[in-house]
């Protein structure tokens, strides 16, 4: 009596367990059959790939007629700054190539390179160039790569909308952000007459934005005063901080300024040749200096042997403008696009 | 003669003293009390209510914020569509919801046998006088306090890469999270097993049942409701984890439905975390709506578990 009772009571658990097993088994089957499909399609496509190569040169326009029957997967990982770009590219690419599965991860530039040099991803996204110690790991595991510029960004210095200051020179920025700086008020900056406490916001020290800004302004990557509000990876916090503080200052990627123009003001930057405001034109013609930066993707040579990865990278370069616009970044110049194409050629041909 | 006296109501000096003492005690507990006691009593009650109010206010603020902020996006797109950067207003959480369900399903399938098994060994079989059993106990208690990111690194090194080499798949995420919440389940299951009266075991053993039969047919059914409480706590923690999953391969942009053993998956917390930090306001609205989906998912899972637990509730 007692025993059968216990059995009956355990029945739902047994059912749940069985369901879980079935679920897992189904998952396994899916995985296997997908892999099998991918493998067979790879072989089917391998004889097309030479055709693709021939077509590359005249593929400057958007259409990729031969690519519609591609399949397989493209694994992209890396910088969370570049991720919106990769996602927009993936989305547009998959509309034309529904058989290809593109995934985009956000392990960070450093974490992305770690996986990339371990052969676990096809393309690594980065908001800075690969470091020497990272490229050594890639070399030991035999992974060759090229860093392609796929878009541009303007590091934008944001202040409160009521702040009368319009422009700061690199020297003045350095005065504020230098590692040994102890300025606490705006009127302590040379040539500024604005009486408000200096309230500094900046990204966390792991971020590529931090590396680039400190390199450009303080001359040494990673060197910056430490008594600022470290907002970590959440850039929206910096916007909220500056919006609520008359003497606030924050530096961040251009897209965060574009989305919040009614809440904060962007300063013009004087890199030695007069004040220049951040914009699409000033970044592309190179006059917004030194705070304009490139955003990169690093495809590996072995990944580019897969036709779907090659097609994705080419699509990325050929459609850089709509992709950058969708993601809130600034597109490539023609020279940058041509250089990126040449780099792909060396990886594929070399 | 003496026996007659004992049967009659006792009226000796000693019993009178005892009765007076009992009366005084009763009065001091239930009767009118000094003013100071009443005040401190009220204060304590007020403190308890304040604690409850703070907890409830925090929860209510979060839910109301999520509803207000996320309300423009509360429609079917939210659960039937995948992520989109081009078309944020139609983006949704479909792959993230499925990914979360896969990972949590895997976690439950792993922690139930492993957690309950470990607890049964430690409570019913382990010889506490052996040093290694005490070492196990100590380590399980310590593991419950290890930060989750450490388990993420462990998962990346040993489950995603060698020796298990599963790759960046939902199964690897499930194993990692299962290891993370296993101590919770073991500790709760041990408490539940310990609460089963020894008389139940002794009765079963006395009737000739083996130790295994006693454990499986008497102790475990009696402890099920306590074990399920532990599982509810563990699952609630597991479903909210984002950091370790990022390390073992949860990405932030997957447009296809995941499957358990193939790469390319995401979960609700990772997707919400990513979108909350985007510059576009539509993404932040989407993140708030995602919080509501997650609350709903937790509520559904916990309701099922509570229903199960009530079915197994045992009284002696």
Interface residues (C-beta under 8 A of the other chain):
Chain A: X2 X3 X6 X9 X10 X12 X13 X17 X20 X21 X23 X24 X26 X27 X28 X30 X31 X32 X34 X35 X73 X75 X77 X80 X83 X84 X86 X87 X88 X90 X91 X92 X94 X101 X102 X103 X104 X105 X106 X107 X111 X118 X120 X233 X234 X235 X236 X253 X255 X256 X258 X259 X260 X326 X327 X328
Chain B: X83 X84 X85 X86 X102 X105 X106 X108 X109 X112 X161 X167 X168 X169 X170 X171 X217 X218 X221 X224 X246 X247 X249 X250 X251 X252 X253 X254 X255 X256 X259 X260 X261 X262 X263 X264 X274 X276 X277 X278 X279 X280 X281 X284 X308 X311 X312
